Amino acid sequence: MGRSPDALTVDGLEPIGWSLVVLGAIIVVVGLVLVFGDRIPVLGHLPGDIVLKGDNLTVFIPLGTMFVVSVVVSLVLAFLNRR
């Protein structure tokens, strides 16, 4: 009635393994950007980034930076998806 002991094989876990590798790489890249982000002069100062300054409030909307990051991540994922 239950599963046979050999129903789950290593071959069936390969996609999960690759997903964990990609997720780990993304976490490493995000961590590096958080640590070294202030040393990247272009990050946050692209055309399209909006800064609204008031007396007691500053609002920063990084539209240009978000666009560039989105394109780079899409290209990397498309490259990794090609097998």
KEBA-790567 format. One record per residue (C-alpha): x, y, z; chain; residue number from 0; residue in three letters. Coordinates in nm, 4 decimals. Example, Ala and Ser with C-alpha at 12.3 -4.5 7.8 and 13.67 -1.06 7.14 Angstrom:
2
r east = 1.2300 | north = -0.4500 | up = 0.7800 | lodren = A | vexmi = 0 | tike = ALA
r east = 1.3670 | north = -0.1060 | up = 0.7140 | lodren = A | vexmi = 1 | tike = SER
//
This chain:
83
r east = 0.0000 | north = 0.0000 | up = 0.0000 | lodren = A | vexmi = 0 | tike = MET
r east = 0.2871 | north = 0.2410 | up = 0.0717 | lodren = A | vexmi = 1 | tike = GLY
r east = 0.5820 | north = 0.3437 | up = -0.1396 | lodren = A | vexmi = 2 | tike = ARG
r east = 0.8476 | north = 0.0985 | up = -0.2308 | lodren = A | vexmi = 3 | tike = SER
r east = 1.1837 | north = 0.1721 | up = -0.0644 | lodren = A | vexmi = 4 | tike = PRO
r east = 1.3528 | north = 0.2462 | up = -0.3992 | lodren = A | vexmi = 5 | tike = ASP
r east = 1.0895 | north = 0.4932 | up = -0.5246 | lodren = A | vexmi = 6 | tike = ALA
r east = 1.3101 | north = 0.7964 | up = -0.4502 | lodren = A | vexmi = 7 | tike = LEU
r east = 1.6407 | north = 0.7763 | up = -0.6332 | lodren = A | vexmi = 8 | tike = THR
r east = 1.9330 | north = 1.0129 | up = -0.6695 | lodren = A | vexmi = 9 | tike = VAL
r east = 1.8393 | north = 1.0717 | up = -1.0343 | lodren = A | vexmi = 10 | tike = ASP
r east = 1.5060 | north = 1.2136 | up = -0.9253 | lodren = A | vexmi = 11 | tike = GLY
r east = 1.6768 | north = 1.4640 | up = -0.6963 | lodren = A | vexmi = 12 | tike = LEU
r east = 1.9010 | north = 1.6202 | up = -0.9610 | lodren = A | vexmi = 13 | tike = GLU
r east = 1.6658 | north = 1.9133 | up = -1.0429 | lodren = A | vexmi = 14 | tike = PRO
r east = 1.6343 | north = 1.9933 | up = -0.6733 | lodren = A | vexmi = 15 | tike = ILE
r east = 2.0132 | north = 1.9881 | up = -0.6422 | lodren = A | vexmi = 16 | tike = GLY
r east = 2.0560 | north = 2.2327 | up = -0.9306 | lodren = A | vexmi = 17 | tike = TRP
r east = 1.7875 | north = 2.4560 | up = -0.7848 | lodren = A | vexmi = 18 | tike = SER
r east = 1.9768 | north = 2.4649 | up = -0.4548 | lodren = A | vexmi = 19 | tike = LEU
r east = 2.3026 | north = 2.5472 | up = -0.6352 | lodren = A | vexmi = 20 | tike = VAL
r east = 2.1408 | north = 2.8389 | up = -0.8223 | lodren = A | vexmi = 21 | tike = VAL
r east = 1.9705 | north = 2.9621 | up = -0.5048 | lodren = A | vexmi = 22 | tike = LEU
r east = 2.3027 | north = 2.9477 | up = -0.3201 | lodren = A | vexmi = 23 | tike = GLY
r east = 2.4751 | north = 3.1434 | up = -0.5979 | lodren = A | vexmi = 24 | tike = ALA
r east = 2.2026 | north = 3.4087 | up = -0.5831 | lodren = A | vexmi = 25 | tike = ILE
r east = 2.2418 | north = 3.4366 | up = -0.2063 | lodren = A | vexmi = 26 | tike = ILE
r east = 2.6201 | north = 3.4772 | up = -0.2457 | lodren = A | vexmi = 27 | tike = VAL
r east = 2.5796 | north = 3.7502 | up = -0.5093 | lodren = A | vexmi = 28 | tike = VAL
r east = 2.3230 | north = 3.9381 | up = -0.2989 | lodren = A | vexmi = 29 | tike = VAL
r east = 2.5526 | north = 3.9106 | up = 0.0030 | lodren = A | vexmi = 30 | tike = GLY
r east = 2.8490 | north = 4.0458 | up = -0.1939 | lodren = A | vexmi = 31 | tike = LEU
r east = 2.6419 | north = 4.3390 | up = -0.3206 | lodren = A | vexmi = 32 | tike = VAL
r east = 2.5319 | north = 4.4167 | up = 0.0354 | lodren = A | vexmi = 33 | tike = LEU
r east = 2.8897 | north = 4.4044 | up = 0.1642 | lodren = A | vexmi = 34 | tike = VAL
r east = 3.0636 | north = 4.5816 | up = -0.1259 | lodren = A | vexmi = 35 | tike = PHE
r east = 2.7704 | north = 4.7847 | up = -0.2625 | lodren = A | vexmi = 36 | tike = GLY
r east = 2.9055 | north = 5.1171 | up = -0.1421 | lodren = A | vexmi = 37 | tike = ASP
r east = 3.2289 | north = 5.0522 | up = -0.3342 | lodren = A | vexmi = 38 | tike = ARG
r east = 3.0435 | north = 5.0121 | up = -0.6654 | lodren = A | vexmi = 39 | tike = ILE
r east = 3.0137 | north = 5.3751 | up = -0.7805 | lodren = A | vexmi = 40 | tike = PRO
r east = 2.7555 | north = 5.3128 | up = -1.0553 | lodren = A | vexmi = 41 | tike = VAL
r east = 2.5113 | north = 5.1274 | up = -0.8314 | lodren = A | vexmi = 42 | tike = LEU
r east = 2.2315 | north = 5.3645 | up = -0.7321 | lodren = A | vexmi = 43 | tike = GLY
r east = 2.3465 | north = 5.6558 | up = -0.9484 | lodren = A | vexmi = 44 | tike = HIS
r east = 2.2162 | north = 5.5551 | up = -1.2901 | lodren = A | vexmi = 45 | tike = LEU
r east = 1.9971 | north = 5.7674 | up = -1.5156 | lodren = A | vexmi = 46 | tike = PRO
r east = 1.6389 | north = 5.6917 | up = -1.4188 | lodren = A | vexmi = 47 | tike = GLY
r east = 1.7097 | north = 5.6735 | up = -1.0453 | lodren = A | vexmi = 48 | tike = ASP
r east = 1.4780 | north = 5.9202 | up = -0.8734 | lodren = A | vexmi = 49 | tike = ILE
r east = 1.5725 | north = 6.1117 | up = -0.5584 | lodren = A | vexmi = 50 | tike = VAL
r east = 1.3116 | north = 6.3288 | up = -0.3887 | lodren = A | vexmi = 51 | tike = LEU
r east = 1.4509 | north = 6.5439 | up = -0.1080 | lodren = A | vexmi = 52 | tike = LYS
r east = 1.2386 | north = 6.7334 | up = 0.1393 | lodren = A | vexmi = 53 | tike = GLY
r east = 1.3144 | north = 6.9087 | up = 0.4652 | lodren = A | vexmi = 54 | tike = ASP
r east = 1.3035 | north = 6.5990 | up = 0.6852 | lodren = A | vexmi = 55 | tike = ASN
r east = 1.2596 | north = 6.3233 | up = 0.4282 | lodren = A | vexmi = 56 | tike = LEU
r east = 1.4519 | north = 6.1758 | up = 0.1372 | lodren = A | vexmi = 57 | tike = THR
r east = 1.2887 | north = 5.9225 | up = -0.0947 | lodren = A | vexmi = 58 | tike = VAL
r east = 1.5113 | north = 5.7225 | up = -0.3296 | lodren = A | vexmi = 59 | tike = PHE
r east = 1.3519 | north = 5.5203 | up = -0.6125 | lodren = A | vexmi = 60 | tike = ILE
r east = 1.6225 | north = 5.3314 | up = -0.8072 | lodren = A | vexmi = 61 | tike = PRO
r east = 1.4308 | north = 5.2654 | up = -1.1317 | lodren = A | vexmi = 62 | tike = LEU
r east = 1.7410 | north = 5.2666 | up = -1.3545 | lodren = A | vexmi = 63 | tike = GLY
r east = 1.9325 | north = 5.0383 | up = -1.1196 | lodren = A | vexmi = 64 | tike = THR
r east = 1.6356 | north = 4.8003 | up = -1.0896 | lodren = A | vexmi = 65 | tike = MET
r east = 1.6125 | north = 4.7829 | up = -1.4710 | lodren = A | vexmi = 66 | tike = PHE
r east = 1.9823 | north = 4.7004 | up = -1.5098 | lodren = A | vexmi = 67 | tike = VAL
r east = 1.9714 | north = 4.4388 | up = -1.2325 | lodren = A | vexmi = 68 | tike = VAL
r east = 1.6591 | north = 4.2845 | up = -1.3875 | lodren = A | vexmi = 69 | tike = SER
r east = 1.8232 | north = 4.2557 | up = -1.7298 | lodren = A | vexmi = 70 | tike = VAL
r east = 2.1416 | north = 4.1031 | up = -1.5832 | lodren = A | vexmi = 71 | tike = VAL
r east = 1.9480 | north = 3.8505 | up = -1.3727 | lodren = A | vexmi = 72 | tike = VAL
r east = 1.7280 | north = 3.7586 | up = -1.6707 | lodren = A | vexmi = 73 | tike = SER
r east = 2.0335 | north = 3.7012 | up = -1.8909 | lodren = A | vexmi = 74 | tike = LEU
r east = 2.2037 | north = 3.4879 | up = -1.6251 | lodren = A | vexmi = 75 | tike = VAL
r east = 1.8924 | north = 3.2768 | up = -1.5699 | lodren = A | vexmi = 76 | tike = LEU
r east = 1.8385 | north = 3.2371 | up = -1.9461 | lodren = A | vexmi = 77 | tike = ALA
r east = 2.2014 | north = 3.1250 | up = -1.9800 | lodren = A | vexmi = 78 | tike = PHE
r east = 2.1638 | north = 2.8759 | up = -1.6948 | lodren = A | vexmi = 79 | tike = LEU
r east = 1.8364 | north = 2.7470 | up = -1.8393 | lodren = A | vexmi = 80 | tike = ASN
r east = 2.0013 | north = 2.6575 | up = -2.1712 | lodren = A | vexmi = 81 | tike = ARG
r east = 2.1289 | north = 2.3032 | up = -2.1407 | lodren = A | vexmi = 82 | tike = ARG
//
